[in-house]
Amino acid sequence: MYIKDIMETDVATLHRDATYEDAVKLFHDRNITGCPVLDDEGVVVGILSYKDLLRILFPFYDSYYKAPELYTDYHDRECKAAEIRTHKISSFMSPTVHTTHPDTPLLHAAGFMLAHHIQRLPVIADGVLVGIVTRKRIIRELFKKNFKYE
């Protein structure tokens, strides 16, 4: 099997100027845990995931080291989610984007995803985003084909 055989083609995306709140709403509405981030030309410039949304609620090491007292009240930290709702996702998305091609063998992509600890790969053909594949989708399709279940 190849990526093109199983990739999702209805790809949820966010623009780099979208906000934290926009991302939370999209993830909730589409029941997804991450998506590619695009620039004005539709080029993939990042990946945003639940991990990124959660990570931004915690301080960077330097901030914590300089003022740990600001980060020890966890109730107060929970309220930070409301404070950052208008922050642009470009400030906390993952800017390193690993991609794949529709003609990539399925297990090649799966191995790459495992080796790099990533959950999803945008699928690019001729410089254009044409799909996305996730670990969950790969596992589901492999088992469906090899164990003959629906």
PyRosetta script that sets phi, psi and omega in degrees:
from pyrosetta import init, pose_from_sequence

init()
pose = pose_from_sequence("MYIKDIMETDVATLHRDATYEDAVKLFHDRNITGCPVLDDEGVVVGILSYKDLLRILFPFYDSYYKAPELYTDYHDRECKAAEIRTHKISSFMSPTVHTTHPDTPLLHAAGFMLAHHIQRLPVIADGVLVGIVTRKRIIRELFKKNFKYE")
pose.set_psi(1, 154.9)
pose.set_omega(1, 179.6)
pose.set_phi(2, -122.7)
pose.set_psi(2, 162.2)
pose.set_omega(2, 179.2)
pose.set_phi(3, -54.0)
pose.set_psi(3, -41.3)
pose.set_omega(3, -178.5)
pose.set_phi(4, -61.1)
pose.set_psi(4, -21.4)
pose.set_omega(4, -179.9)
pose.set_phi(5, -76.3)
pose.set_psi(5, -21.6)
pose.set_omega(5, -173.6)
pose.set_phi(6, -128.9)
pose.set_psi(6, -9.2)
pose.set_omega(6, -173.6)
pose.set_phi(7, -63.6)
pose.set_psi(7, 149.2)
pose.set_omega(7, 171.9)
pose.set_phi(8, -80.4)
pose.set_psi(8, 132.8)
pose.set_omega(8, 180.0)
pose.set_phi(9, -103.6)
pose.set_psi(9, -15.2)
pose.set_omega(9, 175.7)
pose.set_phi(10, -92.2)
pose.set_psi(10, 81.0)
pose.set_omega(10, -171.2)
pose.set_phi(11, -88.9)
pose.set_psi(11, 123.0)
pose.set_omega(11, 171.9)
pose.set_phi(12, -74.9)
pose.set_psi(12, 133.7)
pose.set_omega(12, 179.3)
pose.set_phi(13, -135.8)
pose.set_psi(13, 163.4)
pose.set_omega(13, 173.0)
pose.set_phi(14, -127.3)
pose.set_psi(14, 149.3)
pose.set_omega(14, 173.1)
pose.set_phi(15, -83.6)
pose.set_psi(15, 148.6)
pose.set_omega(15, -177.5)
pose.set_phi(16, -58.7)
pose.set_psi(16, -20.8)
pose.set_omega(16, 178.3)
pose.set_phi(17, -89.7)
pose.set_psi(17, 1.2)
pose.set_omega(17, 177.5)
pose.set_phi(18, -64.3)
pose.set_psi(18, 159.9)
pose.set_omega(18, -178.3)
pose.set_phi(19, -101.9)
pose.set_psi(19, 169.6)
pose.set_omega(19, 174.8)
pose.set_phi(20, -53.1)
pose.set_psi(20, -46.4)
pose.set_omega(20, -179.3)
pose.set_phi(21, -63.4)
pose.set_psi(21, -40.1)
pose.set_omega(21, 176.6)
pose.set_phi(22, -59.0)
pose.set_psi(22, -42.5)
pose.set_omega(22, -178.6)
pose.set_phi(23, -65.6)
pose.set_psi(23, -45.9)
pose.set_omega(23, 179.6)
pose.set_phi(24, -59.7)
pose.set_psi(24, -43.6)
pose.set_omega(24, -179.7)
pose.set_phi(25, -63.9)
pose.set_psi(25, -46.0)
pose.set_omega(25, 179.4)
pose.set_phi(26, -61.3)
pose.set_psi(26, -46.8)
pose.set_omega(26, -179.9)
pose.set_phi(27, -59.8)
pose.set_psi(27, -42.1)
pose.set_omega(27, 179.6)
pose.set_phi(28, -67.2)
pose.set_psi(28, -50.1)
pose.set_omega(28, -176.5)
pose.set_phi(29, -63.2)
pose.set_psi(29, -36.8)
pose.set_omega(29, -177.2)
pose.set_phi(30, -96.4)
pose.set_psi(30, -2.5)
pose.set_omega(30, -179.1)
pose.set_phi(31, 54.0)
pose.set_psi(31, 51.3)
pose.set_omega(31, 179.7)
pose.set_phi(32, -123.6)
pose.set_psi(32, 165.8)
pose.set_omega(32, 179.7)
pose.set_phi(33, -115.1)
pose.set_psi(33, 5.0)
pose.set_omega(33, 178.0)
pose.set_phi(34, 176.3)
pose.set_psi(34, 165.2)
pose.set_omega(34, 179.8)
pose.set_phi(35, -163.0)
pose.set_psi(35, 162.7)
pose.set_omega(35, 175.1)
pose.set_phi(36, -69.9)
pose.set_psi(36, 152.5)
pose.set_omega(36, 175.7)
pose.set_phi(37, -113.3)
pose.set_psi(37, 131.1)
pose.set_omega(37, -175.1)
pose.set_phi(38, -112.3)
pose.set_psi(38, 154.9)
pose.set_omega(38, 172.5)
pose.set_phi(39, -93.7)
pose.set_psi(39, -170.7)
pose.set_omega(39, -177.1)
pose.set_phi(40, -63.0)
pose.set_psi(40, -26.7)
pose.set_omega(40, -179.6)
pose.set_phi(41, -91.4)
pose.set_psi(41, 1.5)
pose.set_omega(41, -179.7)
pose.set_phi(42, 84.1)
pose.set_psi(42, 13.3)
pose.set_omega(42, 178.7)
pose.set_phi(43, -84.5)
pose.set_psi(43, 137.5)
pose.set_omega(43, 178.4)
pose.set_phi(44, -71.0)
pose.set_psi(44, 119.6)
pose.set_omega(44, -178.2)
pose.set_phi(45, -117.3)
pose.set_psi(45, -0.9)
pose.set_omega(45, 179.7)
pose.set_phi(46, -177.2)
pose.set_psi(46, 176.0)
pose.set_omega(46, 175.5)
pose.set_phi(47, -130.9)
pose.set_psi(47, 137.7)
pose.set_omega(47, 176.0)
pose.set_phi(48, -122.1)
pose.set_psi(48, 135.6)
pose.set_omega(48, -179.8)
pose.set_phi(49, -136.6)
pose.set_psi(49, 170.4)
pose.set_omega(49, 173.7)
pose.set_phi(50, -55.4)
pose.set_psi(50, -36.0)
pose.set_omega(50, 179.3)
pose.set_phi(51, -58.5)
pose.set_psi(51, -42.4)
pose.set_omega(51, 178.3)
pose.set_phi(52, -66.3)
pose.set_psi(52, -39.5)
pose.set_omega(52, 179.5)
pose.set_phi(53, -64.5)
pose.set_psi(53, -36.6)
pose.set_omega(53, 178.6)
pose.set_phi(54, -76.6)
pose.set_psi(54, -40.8)
pose.set_omega(54, -177.1)
pose.set_phi(55, -60.0)
pose.set_psi(55, -36.0)
pose.set_omega(55, -176.8)
pose.set_phi(56, -67.0)
pose.set_psi(56, -17.1)
pose.set_omega(56, 177.5)
pose.set_phi(57, -77.6)
pose.set_psi(57, -11.3)
pose.set_omega(57, -179.6)
pose.set_phi(58, -108.4)
pose.set_psi(58, 151.6)
pose.set_omega(58, -177.0)
pose.set_phi(59, -76.5)
pose.set_psi(59, 156.2)
pose.set_omega(59, 167.6)
pose.set_phi(60, -71.5)
pose.set_psi(60, 156.8)
pose.set_omega(60, -176.3)
pose.set_phi(61, -54.6)
pose.set_psi(61, -46.1)
pose.set_omega(61, -178.4)
pose.set_phi(62, -58.7)
pose.set_psi(62, -42.8)
pose.set_omega(62, 179.8)
pose.set_phi(63, -64.0)
pose.set_psi(63, -45.4)
pose.set_omega(63, -180.0)
pose.set_phi(64, -63.5)
pose.set_psi(64, -42.3)
pose.set_omega(64, -177.9)
pose.set_phi(65, -63.5)
pose.set_psi(65, -39.1)
pose.set_omega(65, -177.9)
pose.set_phi(66, -74.4)
pose.set_psi(66, -33.2)
pose.set_omega(66, -176.0)
pose.set_phi(67, -148.9)
pose.set_psi(67, 69.0)
pose.set_omega(67, -176.3)
pose.set_phi(68, -60.9)
pose.set_psi(68, -27.1)
pose.set_omega(68, -179.4)
pose.set_phi(69, -62.6)
pose.set_psi(69, -23.1)
pose.set_omega(69, 178.3)
pose.set_phi(70, -75.0)
pose.set_psi(70, -11.5)
pose.set_omega(70, -172.0)
pose.set_phi(71, -121.2)
pose.set_psi(71, 8.7)
pose.set_omega(71, -177.5)
pose.set_phi(72, -97.4)
pose.set_psi(72, -10.8)
pose.set_omega(72, 176.3)
pose.set_phi(73, -93.9)
pose.set_psi(73, 100.2)
pose.set_omega(73, -173.7)
pose.set_phi(74, -69.7)
pose.set_psi(74, -29.0)
pose.set_omega(74, 175.1)
pose.set_phi(75, -63.8)
pose.set_psi(75, -43.7)
pose.set_omega(75, 177.9)
pose.set_phi(76, -62.5)
pose.set_psi(76, -38.8)
pose.set_omega(76, 178.8)
pose.set_phi(77, -64.1)
pose.set_psi(77, -36.2)
pose.set_omega(77, 178.0)
pose.set_phi(78, -60.5)
pose.set_psi(78, -36.0)
pose.set_omega(78, -179.9)
pose.set_phi(79, -67.5)
pose.set_psi(79, -18.4)
pose.set_omega(79, 178.4)
pose.set_phi(80, -60.5)
pose.set_psi(80, -28.7)
pose.set_omega(80, 179.3)
pose.set_phi(81, -57.4)
pose.set_psi(81, -40.2)
pose.set_omega(81, 178.6)
pose.set_phi(82, -68.4)
pose.set_psi(82, -34.5)
pose.set_omega(82, -179.3)
pose.set_phi(83, -69.0)
pose.set_psi(83, -31.8)
pose.set_omega(83, -174.1)
pose.set_phi(84, -97.4)
pose.set_psi(84, 8.2)
pose.set_omega(84, -175.9)
pose.set_phi(85, -56.9)
pose.set_psi(85, -27.6)
pose.set_omega(85, -178.2)
pose.set_phi(86, -100.0)
pose.set_psi(86, 2.0)
pose.set_omega(86, 178.0)
pose.set_phi(87, -67.1)
pose.set_psi(87, 140.3)
pose.set_omega(87, 178.4)
pose.set_phi(88, -71.4)
pose.set_psi(88, 137.0)
pose.set_omega(88, -178.5)
pose.set_phi(89, -65.8)
pose.set_psi(89, -21.8)
pose.set_omega(89, -179.8)
pose.set_phi(90, -61.7)
pose.set_psi(90, -20.8)
pose.set_omega(90, -179.2)
pose.set_phi(91, -82.4)
pose.set_psi(91, -14.0)
pose.set_omega(91, -179.6)
pose.set_phi(92, -137.3)
pose.set_psi(92, 4.7)
pose.set_omega(92, 175.1)
pose.set_phi(93, -69.7)
pose.set_psi(93, 165.0)
pose.set_omega(93, 173.9)
pose.set_phi(94, -84.4)
pose.set_psi(94, 114.8)
pose.set_omega(94, -176.1)
pose.set_phi(95, -79.5)
pose.set_psi(95, -17.0)
pose.set_omega(95, 177.6)
pose.set_phi(96, -83.1)
pose.set_psi(96, 117.9)
pose.set_omega(96, -176.8)
pose.set_phi(97, -116.1)
pose.set_psi(97, 117.0)
pose.set_omega(97, 172.0)
pose.set_phi(98, -92.3)
pose.set_psi(98, 136.5)
pose.set_omega(98, -178.9)
pose.set_phi(99, -129.3)
pose.set_psi(99, 172.5)
pose.set_omega(99, 175.5)
pose.set_phi(100, -139.0)
pose.set_psi(100, 174.4)
pose.set_omega(100, -178.8)
pose.set_phi(101, -114.2)
pose.set_psi(101, 151.4)
pose.set_omega(101, 179.7)
pose.set_phi(102, -56.1)
pose.set_psi(102, -29.6)
pose.set_omega(102, -177.9)
pose.set_phi(103, -89.9)
pose.set_psi(103, 10.1)
pose.set_omega(103, 177.2)
pose.set_phi(104, -72.9)
pose.set_psi(104, 132.5)
pose.set_omega(104, 174.7)
pose.set_phi(105, -59.6)
pose.set_psi(105, 140.7)
pose.set_omega(105, -174.9)
pose.set_phi(106, -54.8)
pose.set_psi(106, -49.2)
pose.set_omega(106, -177.6)
pose.set_phi(107, -71.9)
pose.set_psi(107, -22.5)
pose.set_omega(107, 173.3)
pose.set_phi(108, -65.2)
pose.set_psi(108, -47.3)
pose.set_omega(108, 178.5)
pose.set_phi(109, -63.7)
pose.set_psi(109, -41.7)
pose.set_omega(109, -179.6)
pose.set_phi(110, -62.0)
pose.set_psi(110, -43.7)
pose.set_omega(110, 178.0)
pose.set_phi(111, -62.9)
pose.set_psi(111, -40.8)
pose.set_omega(111, 177.4)
pose.set_phi(112, -61.5)
pose.set_psi(112, -43.8)
pose.set_omega(112, -179.6)
pose.set_phi(113, -62.9)
pose.set_psi(113, -42.6)
pose.set_omega(113, 178.0)
pose.set_phi(114, -63.8)
pose.set_psi(114, -45.8)
pose.set_omega(114, -177.3)
pose.set_phi(115, -63.2)
pose.set_psi(115, -32.2)
pose.set_omega(115, -176.5)
pose.set_phi(116, -102.9)
pose.set_psi(116, 5.0)
pose.set_omega(116, 177.4)
pose.set_phi(117, 56.1)
pose.set_psi(117, 47.1)
pose.set_omega(117, 178.6)
pose.set_phi(118, -120.0)
pose.set_psi(118, 151.9)
pose.set_omega(118, -175.1)
pose.set_phi(119, -98.0)
pose.set_psi(119, -23.7)
pose.set_omega(119, -174.5)
pose.set_phi(120, -145.8)
pose.set_psi(120, 148.1)
pose.set_omega(120, 176.8)
pose.set_phi(121, -126.8)
pose.set_psi(121, 120.0)
pose.set_omega(121, 169.8)
pose.set_phi(122, -64.4)
pose.set_psi(122, 144.2)
pose.set_omega(122, 179.4)
pose.set_phi(123, -105.4)
pose.set_psi(123, 121.1)
pose.set_omega(123, -175.5)
pose.set_phi(124, -117.2)
pose.set_psi(124, 131.7)
pose.set_omega(124, 173.8)
pose.set_phi(125, -132.3)
pose.set_psi(125, 126.7)
pose.set_omega(125, -179.0)
pose.set_phi(126, 53.3)
pose.set_psi(126, 39.0)
pose.set_omega(126, 177.0)
pose.set_phi(127, 78.0)
pose.set_psi(127, 5.0)
pose.set_omega(127, -176.1)
pose.set_phi(128, -116.2)
pose.set_psi(128, 138.5)
pose.set_omega(128, 175.0)
pose.set_phi(129, -69.5)
pose.set_psi(129, 118.2)
pose.set_omega(129, -177.6)
pose.set_phi(130, -117.9)
pose.set_psi(130, -8.1)
pose.set_omega(130, -179.3)
pose.set_phi(131, -179.9)
pose.set_psi(131, -175.3)
pose.set_omega(131, 176.1)
pose.set_phi(132, -149.1)
pose.set_psi(132, 147.9)
pose.set_omega(132, 176.8)
pose.set_phi(133, -131.5)
pose.set_psi(133, 139.9)
pose.set_omega(133, 179.6)
pose.set_phi(134, -118.5)
pose.set_psi(134, 161.3)
pose.set_omega(134, 175.4)
pose.set_phi(135, -57.8)
pose.set_psi(135, -43.1)
pose.set_omega(135, -179.1)
pose.set_phi(136, -58.0)
pose.set_psi(136, -44.4)
pose.set_omega(136, -179.5)
pose.set_phi(137, -65.1)
pose.set_psi(137, -41.7)
pose.set_omega(137, 179.4)
pose.set_phi(138, -60.3)
pose.set_psi(138, -49.7)
pose.set_omega(138, -179.7)
pose.set_phi(139, -60.0)
pose.set_psi(139, -47.9)
pose.set_omega(139, -178.7)
pose.set_phi(140, -57.9)
pose.set_psi(140, -46.1)
pose.set_omega(140, -176.8)
pose.set_phi(141, -72.0)
pose.set_psi(141, -37.0)
pose.set_omega(141, 176.5)
pose.set_phi(142, -61.8)
pose.set_psi(142, -46.1)
pose.set_omega(142, -178.9)
pose.set_phi(143, -69.6)
pose.set_psi(143, -37.4)
pose.set_omega(143, 179.3)
pose.set_phi(144, -62.2)
pose.set_psi(144, -42.6)
pose.set_omega(144, -179.3)
pose.set_phi(145, -70.4)
pose.set_psi(145, -44.0)
pose.set_omega(145, -171.9)
pose.set_phi(146, -88.6)
pose.set_psi(146, -21.2)
pose.set_omega(146, 179.3)
pose.set_phi(147, -110.2)
pose.set_psi(147, -1.3)
pose.set_omega(147, 175.4)
pose.set_phi(148, 53.5)
pose.set_psi(148, 53.8)
pose.set_omega(148, 174.5)
pose.set_phi(149, -122.0)
pose.set_psi(149, 165.1)
pose.set_omega(149, 176.1)
pose.set_phi(150, -119.7)
pose.dump_pdb("model.pdb")
